[in-house]
Amino acid sequence: MKKLYYSIGEVSDITEVEAHVLRYWETVFNQLSPKKNKAGNRVYKESDIETILKLKELIQEKKYSTEGAQQVLEKDGVEDDKELPVSVKKDLKEIRLFLNKLLEKL
């Protein structure tokens, strides 16, 4: 299920973050800078999705301000928590999305 590049719609589905929020975060956080293809569409890599999931956790779940989230990202995301790594969370969300789509087809 891994791909080299994801569209903004796919990333929005995987991360459950709306596209307009992704575009906003792109302007605020230097760590999030998806490339654009020849048509001008954003293309996200696995590392971009991991960054988005980390931002979602910090901003939406832990209620960090954008400045606070920026500081955590600058420290390479080091926190005192012993939670699942962001990459594992991303993989689980992709699996859930795949299974939900499969369920809809049944």
C-alpha positions in Angstrom: 0.0 0.0 0.0 3.1 2.3 0.2 3.4 4.8 -2.6 6.2 7.2 -3.5 3.9 10.2 -3.7 0.4 11.0 -2.4 -2.1 13.7 -3.5 -3.5 16.2 -1.1 -6.8 14.3 -1.1 -5.1 11.1 -0.2 -3.1 12.7 2.5 -6.3 14.4 3.8 -8.0 10.9 4.0 -5.1 9.2 5.6 -4.4 11.9 8.2 -8.0 13.1 8.7 -6.9 16.7 8.3 -8.8 18.8 5.9 -6.9 20.0 2.7 -7.2 23.7 3.7 -5.5 23.0 7.0 -2.7 21.2 5.2 -2.2 24.2 3.0 -2.2 26.5 6.0 0.3 24.3 7.9 2.5 24.4 4.8 2.8 28.2 5.2 3.5 28.1 8.9 5.8 25.1 9.4 9.1 24.9 7.5 9.3 21.1 8.0 6.2 20.7 5.8 7.0 21.6 2.2 5.5 19.2 -0.3 6.8 19.5 -3.8 4.5 20.3 -6.7 4.2 18.3 -9.9 4.2 19.8 -13.4 0.5 20.4 -13.1 1.1 22.4 -10.0 -0.5 19.9 -7.6 1.1 19.1 -4.3 2.7 15.7 -4.0 3.5 14.4 -0.5 6.1 11.9 0.5 5.9 9.5 3.5 8.0 11.9 5.6 5.5 14.7 4.9 2.6 12.5 6.1 4.6 11.6 9.3 5.1 15.4 9.9 1.4 16.1 9.4 0.5 13.3 11.8 2.9 14.7 14.4 1.4 18.2 13.9 -2.1 16.9 14.2 -1.2 15.2 17.4 0.5 18.3 18.8 -2.1 20.9 17.7 -5.4 19.1 17.7 -4.9 16.4 20.4 -2.4 18.0 22.8 -3.6 21.5 22.2 -0.2 23.0 21.5 0.0 26.5 19.9 1.6 26.7 16.4 4.7 28.2 18.1 4.8 25.4 20.6 4.4 22.7 17.9 7.2 24.5 15.9 9.5 24.2 19.0 8.7 20.5 19.4 9.4 19.9 15.7 12.7 21.8 15.9 13.8 19.5 18.7 13.2 16.6 16.2 9.9 15.8 17.9 11.5 14.5 21.1 8.9 14.3 23.9 8.7 12.5 27.1 5.8 10.4 26.0 6.2 6.7 25.2 3.5 6.4 22.6 3.5 4.7 19.2 5.9 6.3 16.7 4.2 8.5 14.2 5.2 6.2 11.3 3.3 3.3 13.0 0.2 5.6 13.5 0.4 6.5 9.8 0.6 2.9 8.7 -2.4 2.0 10.9 -4.4 4.9 9.5 -3.7 3.7 5.9 -4.7 0.2 6.8 -8.0 1.5 8.4 -8.7 3.6 5.3 -8.0 0.6 3.0 -10.2 -1.7 5.1 -13.1 0.9 5.2 -13.0 1.2 1.4 -12.9 -2.6 1.1 -15.9 -2.8 3.4 -17.9 -0.3 1.3 -17.4 -2.5 -1.7 -18.8 -5.6 0.0 
